[in-house]
Amino acid sequence: MHRLPRRSVSAILRHGGARHRTTAAPISCASTHLGSVGETDAKVRWHSALASGKFNPCKPTAQFASNNGLCFGNRFESTAAASDASAEPPAERFEYQAEVNRLMDLIVNSLYSNKEVFLRELISNASDALDKLRFLSVTEPDLLKGGGDLDIRIQTDKDNGIIHIIDSGIGMTRQELVDCLGTIAQSGTAKFSKLLKDSKDAGGDNNLIGQFGVGFYSAFLVADRVVVSTKSPKSDKQYVWQGEANASSYTIQEETDPEKLIPRGTRLSLYLKRDDKGFAVPERIQKLVKNYSQFVSFPIYTWQEKGYTKEVEVDEDPAESKKDGENEKTEVQKKKTKTVVEKYWDWELTNETQPIWLRNPKEVTTEDYNEFYKKTFNEYLDPLASSHFTTEGEVEFRSILYVPAVAPRGKDDIVNSKTKNISLYVKRVFISDDFDGELFPRYLSFVKGVVDSNDLPLNVSREILQESRIVRIMRKRLVRKAFDMILGISMSEDRADYEKFFENFGKHLKLGCIEDRENHKRIAPLLRFFSSQSEDVMISLDEYLENMKPEQKGIYYIASDSVESASNTPFLEKLLEKNFEVLYLVDPIDEVAIQNLESYKEKKFLDISKEDLDLGDKNEEKEKEIKQEYGQTCDWIKKRLGDKVASVQISNRLSSSPCVLVSGKFGWSANMERLMKAQTVGDTSSLEFMRGRRVFEINPEHPIIQNLNAASKINPDDEDAIRAIDLLYDTALVSSGFTPENPAQLGGKIYEMMGLALSGKWSTPVAEVQQPGPQHHNPETLEAEVQHPGTPHHNTKILEAEVVEPVEAGTQK
């Protein structure tokens, strides 16, 4: 038996043994000549006929043996490539087939999300037809003869539910009807555009819109039957194409009715479905044209009912006429008239507003920008600023952005990202304004504008941008231009312009500090805050840095609910003495925004209500002496307060207050704790955890603390001293911005201390008690001592008033 090399065995296992393990078959061979045993293994190839599934009859030279389900045969000289080539069957090529009814159903019912886009698609087709004619007429001027102006006209029949769309474009021949309307997804516009690109004398850019070849079939979104009557200047005949929504065929015939002949172009008639006859209302058609096709290059006219006023004579009442007839002067009196409105139908230009973004910015005046803004966005005030630019490169588009004069009211607030303020156009045709933060981030949702591009990747329905990378590039450039526009307002000579902007949209920018870390460097210079040195006018962070002292460690701030509250907080005492400026964060969003910024121009933001505040004036020897003096007092106070505070420390931020309660470095501040408690959907279970550690800081220079220091050393168990510690803590809670856990208990402690302080201050103590006897008193001068309720009076007896009846003078009772 021949010895098989390893490669041959592996080949057999790979090709033969895997599929047929139990069946033996003859081996197809190219030659029956047996080689000698000494032949090289490189020329030996073992094959199983079962590997190819075919059998070539040839005279067998040996019996076949089956070994573990594998078939082995004769050795012969051949190549695997030759054997495989002879074994493979020829491949057959097939064309894809489509079920027309199903395909039409998908196009009509699944491609578009909104029915009203049918008018946009059909107007775009009409615009393409006009563009083709205009382009071809450059080399063939005769095409324009006898066809009238290049325009689009839309006429409706409200009673019968019919819409007619007429254009004076290039029209179609019979063969073009078959190719363009009879072949689904074949775009005549795309084919024409390809010819222009391939042509050496294309002459420049074109404004053709169509590209997919399915826009025409959007007519079946609202119509049961569609009739297309078209006349091409290249043909002497006019043809009519008819199709129905649920049919798999269409008809084409020559137009023979003289009344329906048109000189050139196409008339598209839609016979609306029963549920969609509302689209035949002229006012609705006009609204859809303004929404989707406002900036199409050609004029669009709609058939509208109009009216004018005129004076008409009024028939007089017979009774009045008889009365007037008695007077001979009635002949010279004027006849009575009234004003009536005479109605008529006529064509009205619908797309009056021109796409000024296509013009050179140098040629557009401020009045043009303002007028375009008011008409496009239905505004009545001029915008604060505008930006007109063109972007080239990987993505090319033109855009105009505006900053409104006032903030939106109602539902279009800061938390609503779907403001529909940015309108996307492709070749001047409206695509969408619902991007949910894709083109603009939420915090810039107040910016309004239009974006127009000729080559954006859209889905077939032209409603959705496809490539997220393209969208990211557009978003990045739009955001950059928006910041440049806002920066221009901030640099205006009139400071009131930016104050007005920040009053309306300052919260939006602060939201950007939280949501857009990449643009912190652009957002931070635009922020404005009140400060300890400017409580009436907001300042920028750059102005703050200019006022910083050389020894100042960072940008100090305090968060509170108002400027007045912030300016009276005890945390400011030492900083005001050093003339350090402190920012007042009085908006609820301010503190979170600053925490996300972390620093500005390498200067960190420092919360003066947090522990470990560094004011740059540390004196280690003095601090060591004070700690030795007041260390026992701190431990005594901590023992009394227990878990209410993490520690008791000597304060370096107080000068006139006895104590203050500061937050831990990584916990919530008092202002943040107050805001989180006020959240409607807040998680109360996390309040205790996020509240963090509180540090009770005392001022060793205050008399109250000095007295407590003496008490801790002489009599630490004194009840008055312990009550003073509790009252100090509760008072520090309030003055530091925290909410006391038991306000009623705090009030009782204050009343008790007031009673001790005011005891006997205004009341008149009686030294001697008068002996009883007959006395005469005037009731008007009768006095009784009044004791304040709740105030103990230990050493004074309360006298009872004696009531004495009045008597006459000189008599005795």
HELIX and SHEET records of a PDB file:
HELIX    1   1 ARG A    6  ILE A   12  1                                   7    
HELIX    2   2 LEU A   13  GLY A   17  3                                   5    
HELIX    3   3 ASP A   41  LYS A   43  5                                   3    
HELIX    4   4 ALA A   49  SER A   52  1                                   4    
HELIX    5   5 ALA A   80  ALA A   87  1                                   8    
HELIX    6   6 VAL A  100  SER A  110  1                                  11    
HELIX    7   7 VAL A  117  LEU A  136  1                                  20    
HELIX    8   8 PRO A  141  LEU A  144  5                                   4    
HELIX    9   9 ARG A  174  GLU A  176  1                                   3    
HELIX   10  10 LEU A  177  LEU A  181  3                                   5    
HELIX   11  11 GLY A  188  ASP A  198  1                                  11    
HELIX   12  12 GLY A  215  LEU A  221  5                                   7    
HELIX   13  13 PRO A  258  LYS A  260  5                                   3    
HELIX   14  14 ARG A  274  ALA A  280  5                                   7    
HELIX   15  15 PRO A  282  TYR A  292  1                                  11    
HELIX   16  16 PRO A  318  GLY A  325  1                                   8    
HELIX   17  17 GLU A  328  VAL A  332  5                                   5    
HELIX   18  18 ILE A  356  LEU A  358  5                                   3    
HELIX   19  19 PRO A  361  GLU A  363  5                                   3    
HELIX   20  20 THR A  366  PHE A  377  1                                  12    
HELIX   21  21 ARG A  442  LEU A  444  5                                   3    
HELIX   22  22 SER A  468  SER A  490  1                                  23    
HELIX   23  23 ARG A  495  GLU A  515  1                                  21    
HELIX   24  24 ARG A  517  ASN A  519  5                                   3    
HELIX   25  25 HIS A  520  ILE A  523  1                                   4    
HELIX   26  26 ALA A  524  LEU A  526  5                                   3    
HELIX   27  27 LEU A  541  ASN A  547  1                                   7    
HELIX   28  28 VAL A  563  SER A  567  1                                   5    
HELIX   29  29 PRO A  570  LEU A  572  5                                   3    
HELIX   30  30 GLU A  573  GLU A  577  1                                   5    
HELIX   31  31 ASP A  590  LEU A  597  1                                   8    
HELIX   32  32 GLU A  620  LEU A  641  1                                  22    
HELIX   33  33 GLY A  642  LYS A  644  5                                   3    
HELIX   34  34 ALA A  670  LYS A  677  1                                   8    
HELIX   35  35 THR A  684  SER A  686  5                                   3    
HELIX   36  36 LEU A  687  MET A  690  1                                   4    
HELIX   37  37 PRO A  703  ILE A  714  1                                  12    
HELIX   38  38 GLU A  719  SER A  735  1                                  17    
HELIX   39  39 PRO A  743  LEU A  758  1                                  16    
HELIX   40  40 PRO A  779  THR A  781  5                                   3    
SHEET    1   A 2 ALA A  65  ASN A  67  0                                        
SHEET    2   A 2 LEU A  70  PHE A  72 -1                                        
SHEET    1   B 8 TYR A 250  GLU A 254  0                                        
SHEET    2   B 8 GLN A 238  GLU A 244 -1                                        
SHEET    3   B 8 ALA A 223  LYS A 231 -1                                        
SHEET    4   B 8 GLY A 265  LEU A 272 -1                                        
SHEET    5   B 8 ILE A 162  ASP A 167 -1                                        
SHEET    6   B 8 ILE A 152  ASP A 157 -1                                        
SHEET    7   B 8 ILE A 300  GLU A 313  1                                        
SHEET    8   B 8 THR A 337  LEU A 349 -1                                        
SHEET    1   C 5 ALA A 385  THR A 391  0                                        
SHEET    2   C 5 PHE A 397  VAL A 403 -1                                        
SHEET    3   C 5 LYS A 448  SER A 453 -1                                        
SHEET    4   C 5 ILE A 422  VAL A 426  1                                        
SHEET    5   C 5 VAL A 429  SER A 432 -1                                        
SHEET    1   D 6 SER A 534  SER A 540  0                                        
SHEET    2   D 6 ARG A 528  SER A 531 -1                                        
SHEET    3   D 6 VAL A 582  LEU A 585 -1                                        
SHEET    4   D 6 ILE A 555  ALA A 559  1                                        
SHEET    5   D 6 LYS A 603  ASP A 607  1                                        
SHEET    6   D 6 SER A 599  TYR A 600 -1                                        
SHEET    1   E 3 SER A 647  ILE A 650  0                                        
SHEET    2   E 3 ARG A 694  ILE A 698  1                                        
SHEET    3   E 3 CYS A 659  SER A 663 -1                                        
END                                                                             
